[in-house]
Each structure stands twice: as structure tokens, then as C-alpha cells.
Amino acid sequence: MLLVAQRKEPLLTSFQIIEATDAGVTNAELCAFYAKHWARPIALSREDFCAWQMTAAPGAGGRNRSVLAIEADQIIAAIGVTPAAFTFLGKVRAAAELTTWVVAPEARGKGVGKAILAHLQARHDVLAGAGITGAALPLYLGAGFTFLAHLPRFFHIADVEKVQAFAAVSDLARQVTARRQANARRVPWQSRPVAAADLAPMAASLSPFGHFSRDADRLAWRHDQHVAFHYEAFAVADPARKGSGAGVVLRQDVVEGVPILHVIDLFGGLGHVPAALGFIEHEARRRGAAFVDISLTAGPLVAQLRARGWTSAVDDPLIELPALFYPVELRRPPTTSMVVWGRHSPERLYDFSRLHITRADMDLDRPTLSWYQKQASGTEGGN
């Protein structure tokens, strides 16, 4: 008998809620379930990516902590789980990043979704996930999660002619964007390439925000040891200011023959953030990128982006750029969504401007099978 959250009476079920490793489910079996039931091909159908994302993560302890519903020795539902420490109000909480929730058609209506969320909430203090589907949203909301429909995303135009490969840019949009970006305050900066793990000391600056761990082990796993992508980490500082500076993690890509640059993570002393943004803008131009984009929630960092004339994918109607690149796909707005749940002080946790969430979190920078195919063919895909 399994007690399902938010029911007045126990519900008799024929399924079991259990972690993948505890159920004896191999990564290959979990990948096969995702391949069969997800609407489009995804990286979690690959054993190498599944092993990195689920088993190799520092908080997983070598176990696949994905939560499954098992019935008659068959997987009928699964949600990917990456355990991670989450610092909030000065305390380190047990947390998990959630990804790719799938329920087999024959299991729908059996209450497996509620049971999976109840299992997760009983074992963690903070839960977060991105890219929420319409089918999953009512379950999250019913379990007490809060929802952000549009994760803030900004971009800086480095070459407006190259941008035309992705979006038609009117003369007015071109003029206004150029003027806004040209008005950005000039700030001196110094940069040096480092291993991502070396940026861990700069994560001390995140103390005012709720955030997933950025300790050396997690930074090394997430960026230095990624199974598919090549990331570049930099320590950047304003030489006129004290402190250790800011950490920047970039990923360069080539889409339809056009270079682009993604900011995967950005953190550090707020006084050094303008210097970090100046460095990023310079790198985009130096590398011949059409544009550079960034997704993040922290209010003070968002304010810095606005002050430098970066374009909001949610709020600015001037230029629309794709959110997905393999294949190229324009969503309106071109960003994604997220949910968060917390056991302690939700009135503080649910203030997204006080959270530091970037593309480095919640599986927000994940290769697609189309990307793998491009890499195998050698046609494009950057790194």
C-alpha cells in the first residue's frame, strides 16, 4: 500500500516508487525507457550521457538516484534526479535537480505522478526543474511547487549581419540595439583561462542568493568533465577593485555555419560583474560570433545586463532569436520555464530574483541527438 500525497484516504496501488539503483534498473534500461516514451529523441536515451548526468554527479555517490514507478517488474514512469547541495539563508540543504519526467501511456491516471513527487519531497529540502510541460505543471502546482513561466534570458548582438541567419532584423531594431549596446559603461578587465574547479572560491559571493553548490567537485563534474560539451572557464576581474573577481564559463558553438557563444555560468563579486560582461562581449566579437546569450535569475545580475543594453528575450520585442539550435527552433518567448519547491521559508525561496539559477543548473545546457549527429558527421556543432 502506498500513501499518495494530498489524499484523505490511502489509495491501493499496484506500483512501487523506488530509486533506479535500488530497483536494480541499469542505465541501459532507463535509457531504453526514455527512448521509447519521450516525444522526441533526447540525450538521456544515450548510456554515456545518462551515466554522467545521473551516476557521476558528485551528490549521487555513484548511484542513479532517478525515481521510478515500477509495476510488474516494468518501468511505467521515471524522472531524472541529480542530487546537489543547495545553500539557502546560510544553510546547506539537501536538494535535487529534476529533469525529463516521463509516464508511459498505460500508467496515466494511476497517480504515479503524485506518488513520485511525494517520494522526492520526503527526501529533499529543495527541488527544482526546468522545461516544464503542460501535462506536468498541474502536478507540480498541486504538490506546492511555484512556477516561473519565463526564465530570464538576454543576448548581446556581436555581429548583426550574422544574426540575420537566425532572425530578420529591421533597420529600426538594428539602430536601437546598436545604440543601447554602445551606451554601456566602459570597464577595464583582466582575464585568465582556468579550470572550472578553480572558480570555486568565487562562489562565496553567492551567499546573498539561494543557489546550487558551486564547490570544486561540482564545477569539475559539470564543466571540466562534461561527457559531450567542451566548456571554457575564465577568472575575470576589474583591476580597480578588490576581491577575487568573477567566474565565467562559456561554450562556443557553430549553428548552420554561424558561430555563437553561450554564457553557461557567471558568478562573483557584484563589483566585478561589469568587467566580466565586458570580457564576454569582447570574446563574442573576437571569435566572430553572431551573438552571445545568457540565462539567469539573480536580480542584481539581471540589472547589470539591462544597464549594458543586453536584449531581453522575454521583454524586448526588437529581435527574436531561437532558444533551441539542434534543430533551430524559435519559441515565443525564446526561453524556458522552471519550478521550485522548498520545505523551509518558501516565501523567501520563491523570490526568483534572490535565486542564482543559470544554464549550469537543472540540465539547462544539454546536447540533443541532432547535435550528436552533427558532431559525428563533422558538419558543425562547434564544441
C-alpha positions in Angstrom: 0.0 0.0 0.0 1.3 3.4 -0.9 0.1 6.6 0.6 -0.3 9.3 -2.1 0.2 12.9 -1.1 -2.9 15.1 -0.6 -5.5 12.2 -0.4 -7.7 11.8 2.6 -7.7 8.0 2.3 -5.0 5.6 1.4 -5.0 4.5 -2.3 -4.3 0.9 -3.1 -1.8 0.8 -5.9 -0.1 -1.9 -8.0 3.1 0.1 -8.5 6.2 0.8 -6.4 8.1 4.1 -6.2 11.8 3.5 -5.9 15.2 4.9 -7.0 16.7 3.3 -10.1 19.7 1.7 -8.4 17.6 0.3 -5.6 15.3 -1.2 -8.1 18.2 -2.9 -9.9 17.4 -0.9 -13.0 20.5 -0.3 -15.2 21.3 2.9 -17.0 20.7 1.0 -20.3 17.2 0.0 -19.2 16.4 3.6 -18.1 17.7 4.9 -21.4 15.6 2.5 -23.3 12.5 3.7 -21.4 13.3 7.3 -22.3 13.9 6.4 -26.0 10.6 4.6 -26.2 8.3 7.1 -24.4 9.8 10.6 -24.9 8.2 12.5 -27.7 11.5 13.4 -29.4 15.0 11.8 -29.3 16.9 13.0 -26.3 20.4 12.7 -24.8 19.0 10.7 -21.8 18.5 7.8 -24.3 22.3 7.5 -24.5 24.0 5.5 -21.8 27.1 7.7 -21.7 25.1 10.8 -21.1 22.8 9.1 -18.6 25.8 7.8 -16.6 27.4 11.3 -16.5 24.2 13.1 -15.6 22.8 10.7 -13.0 25.6 8.5 -11.7 28.7 10.5 -11.9 27.3 13.7 -10.3 29.1 14.4 -7.0 26.0 14.1 -4.9 24.9 10.8 -6.4 27.6 8.7 -4.8 27.9 6.5 -7.8 24.2 5.6 -7.8 21.4 6.5 -10.2 19.0 8.4 -8.0 16.3 8.8 -10.7 12.9 8.0 -9.2 10.8 5.3 -11.0 7.4 3.8 -10.8 7.7 0.0 -11.2 4.7 -2.2 -12.0 5.0 -5.9 -12.7 8.8 -5.5 -13.0 8.4 -2.9 -15.7 9.2 0.8 -15.6 6.0 2.7 -16.1 7.2 6.2 -15.1 10.6 7.9 -14.5 12.0 11.3 -13.5 15.7 12.1 -13.8 17.2 13.2 -10.4 20.6 14.8 -9.9 21.3 15.3 -6.1 23.0 18.5 -5.3 23.6 20.7 -2.2 21.6 23.9 -2.2 22.6 26.9 0.0 19.7 29.0 1.3 19.6 31.5 4.1 23.1 30.5 5.2 22.3 26.8 5.5 23.1 23.9 3.2 20.0 21.9 2.2 19.6 18.5 0.7 18.4 19.2 -2.8 17.9 17.7 -6.3 17.7 18.9 -9.9 14.8 17.2 -11.7 14.8 16.5 -15.4 12.8 14.7 -18.1 9.7 13.3 -16.4 8.0 10.5 -18.5 4.9 8.5 -17.7 4.1 5.6 -20.0 0.6 5.9 -21.6 -0.7 2.8 -19.8 0.3 4.3 -16.4 -1.5 7.6 -16.8 -4.3 8.2 -14.4 -2.9 5.8 -11.8 -1.5 8.5 -9.5 2.2 7.8 -10.3 3.0 11.5 -10.7 1.7 12.5 -7.3 3.5 9.5 -5.7 6.8 10.3 -7.4 6.6 14.0 -6.1 5.7 12.8 -2.6 8.7 10.5 -2.6 11.0 13.3 -3.7 9.6 15.8 -1.2 10.0 13.4 1.7 13.7 13.1 1.0 14.8 16.6 0.0 14.5 20.2 1.3 14.7 21.9 -2.2 13.6 20.6 -5.6 13.9 22.4 -8.9 13.4 21.6 -12.6 13.2 23.4 -15.9 11.4 23.0 -19.2 8.0 22.2 -17.5 5.5 20.5 -19.8 1.8 21.4 -19.8 1.0 17.8 -18.6 3.4 18.0 -15.6 2.6 21.6 -14.5 -0.7 20.8 -12.6 1.1 18.0 -10.7 3.9 20.3 -9.6 1.4 23.1 -8.6 -0.7 20.6 -6.7 2.3 19.5 -4.8 3.1 23.0 -3.7 5.8 24.0 -6.2 5.9 27.5 -7.6 6.3 28.2 -11.3 8.3 30.7 -13.4 6.9 30.7 -16.9 9.8 32.5 -18.5 13.3 32.1 -17.2 15.1 35.5 -17.9 17.3 35.2 -21.0 19.4 38.0 -22.5 21.6 38.3 -25.5 24.2 40.7 -26.8 24.5 41.2 -30.6 28.1 41.0 -31.7 27.6 40.9 -35.5 24.2 41.9 -36.8 24.8 40.7 -40.3 25.4 37.1 -39.0 22.4 37.4 -36.8 20.3 37.6 -40.0 20.9 33.8 -40.3 18.5 33.3 -37.4 16.2 36.3 -37.4 15.2 39.1 -39.7 16.5 42.3 -38.1 14.7 45.5 -39.2 16.6 48.8 -39.6 14.9 50.2 -36.5 15.9 47.2 -34.4 19.4 47.4 -35.7 19.7 51.1 -34.9 18.1 50.8 -31.4 20.2 47.7 -30.4 23.4 49.3 -31.6 22.7 52.5 -29.6 21.8 50.6 -26.4 24.9 48.5 -26.5 27.1 51.4 -27.4 25.9 53.3 -24.3 27.3 50.6 -22.0 29.8 51.9 -19.5 33.4 51.0 -20.4 35.1 49.0 -17.7 38.6 47.7 -17.6 39.0 43.9 -17.2 41.7 41.3 -16.8 41.1 37.7 -17.7 42.9 34.4 -17.5 41.7 30.9 -18.5 41.4 28.4 -15.7 39.9 25.0 -14.9 36.3 25.5 -13.8 37.1 23.9 -10.5 39.4 26.8 -9.8 36.5 29.2 -9.8 35.1 27.6 -6.5 36.5 30.4 -4.2 34.5 33.0 -6.2 31.2 31.2 -5.3 31.5 32.7 -1.8 29.9 35.8 -3.4 26.7 33.8 -3.9 25.9 33.9 -0.2 23.0 36.5 -0.6 21.3 34.2 -3.1 19.8 30.7 -2.9 21.9 28.6 -5.2 23.1 25.1 -6.0 26.6 24.2 -4.9 29.5 25.6 -6.9 32.2 23.8 -5.0 35.2 22.4 -6.8 33.9 18.9 -7.2 30.6 20.1 -8.7 32.3 22.6 -11.0 34.8 20.0 -12.2 32.0 17.5 -12.9 29.7 20.0 -14.6 32.2 21.8 -16.8 35.7 20.2 -16.8 34.4 16.6 -17.1 31.3 17.0 -19.2 30.6 14.0 -21.4 29.7 15.9 -24.5 30.4 19.6 -24.5 33.7 21.5 -24.2 33.5 24.4 -21.8 35.9 27.2 -21.2 36.3 28.8 -17.8 37.8 32.2 -17.0 38.7 34.2 -14.0 37.8 37.9 -14.8 38.5 40.9 -12.6 38.2 44.7 -12.6 41.8 45.7 -11.8 40.5 48.8 -10.0 38.5 46.7 -7.5 39.4 44.4 -4.6 38.3 40.8 -4.3 38.8 37.6 -6.2 36.8 38.7 -9.3 34.2 36.8 -11.2 33.9 33.4 -12.7 32.8 32.9 -16.3 32.0 29.7 -18.1 31.5 29.8 -21.8 30.5 27.3 -24.6 31.2 28.2 -28.2 29.0 26.7 -30.9 28.6 26.8 -34.6 25.0 26.6 -35.9 24.2 26.5 -39.6 27.8 27.7 -40.2 27.4 30.7 -37.8 29.4 31.0 -34.6 27.5 31.8 -31.4 28.6 32.0 -27.8 26.7 30.8 -24.7 27.4 32.0 -21.2 26.8 28.9 -19.1 27.6 30.3 -15.7 28.5 33.7 -14.2 29.2 34.5 -10.6 31.5 36.5 -8.4 31.6 39.8 -6.6 29.0 42.2 -8.0 31.6 44.9 -8.4 33.4 42.7 -10.9 30.3 41.7 -12.9 30.6 44.7 -15.3 34.1 43.7 -16.1 33.0 40.1 -16.7 30.3 41.3 -19.1 32.8 43.5 -20.9 35.1 40.5 -21.3 32.2 38.3 -22.6 31.2 41.0 -25.2 34.8 41.2 -26.3 35.1 37.5 -26.6 32.0 37.3 -28.8 33.4 39.9 -31.2 36.9 38.4 -31.1 35.5 34.9 -32.0 33.3 36.3 -34.8 30.1 35.2 -33.0 26.8 36.4 -34.2 25.6 36.9 -30.6 26.2 35.8 -27.1 23.3 34.7 -24.8 22.9 34.1 -21.1 20.1 32.8 -18.9 19.9 33.6 -15.2 17.6 34.7 -12.4 19.6 36.8 -9.9 18.1 40.3 -9.8 21.4 42.3 -9.4 22.9 40.4 -12.4 19.8 40.9 -14.5 20.1 44.7 -13.7 23.7 44.7 -14.9 22.7 43.1 -18.2 19.9 45.7 -18.7 22.3 48.5 -17.9 24.7 47.3 -20.5 22.0 47.2 -23.2 21.6 43.5 -23.5 18.3 42.5 -25.1 15.8 40.6 -23.0 14.3 37.6 -24.9 11.2 37.9 -22.8 10.6 41.7 -22.5 12.2 43.3 -25.6 10.3 43.0 -28.9 13.1 44.1 -31.2 14.8 40.9 -32.2 13.7 37.3 -31.7 16.5 34.7 -31.6 16.0 30.9 -31.3 16.0 29.1 -27.9 16.9 25.8 -29.4 19.6 25.2 -32.0 19.6 21.4 -32.8 17.4 21.7 -34.8 17.0 25.5 -34.8 13.6 26.3 -33.2 12.0 29.6 -32.3 9.7 29.6 -29.2 7.8 32.6 -28.1 9.2 33.8 -25.9 12.5 32.1 -26.8 13.4 30.8 -23.3 12.2 28.1 -20.9 10.3 27.7 -17.7 11.1 26.3 -14.2 9.6 25.1 -11.0 10.9 25.3 -7.4 9.8 23.7 -4.2 11.2 24.3 -0.7 10.4 22.8 2.7 11.8 25.9 4.6 10.9 29.5 4.2 9.2 29.3 0.8 8.2 32.9 1.0 12.0 33.7 0.6 12.9 30.8 -1.7 10.1 31.7 -4.2 11.6 35.1 -4.8 13.3 34.2 -8.0 15.3 37.4 -8.0 17.1 36.1 -4.9 18.0 32.8 -6.6 21.1 32.3 -8.6 20.0 29.9 -11.3 21.9 29.8 -14.6 22.4 27.4 -17.5 24.8 25.4 -15.3 21.8 24.3 -13.3 18.9 21.9 -13.8 20.2 20.3 -17.0 19.6 23.6 -18.9 22.6 23.0 -21.2 22.1 19.6 -22.7 23.0 18.2 -26.1 20.3 16.9 -28.4 20.7 13.8 -30.5 20.7 16.1 -33.5 23.8 17.7 -32.0 25.4 14.3 -31.6 24.7 13.5 -35.3 26.2 16.8 -36.4 29.3 16.1 -34.4 29.6 12.6 -35.9 29.2 13.9 -39.4 31.7 16.7 -38.7 29.4 19.2 -40.4 29.0 21.6 -37.4 28.4 21.8 -33.7 31.4 23.7 -32.5 32.2 22.2 -29.2 
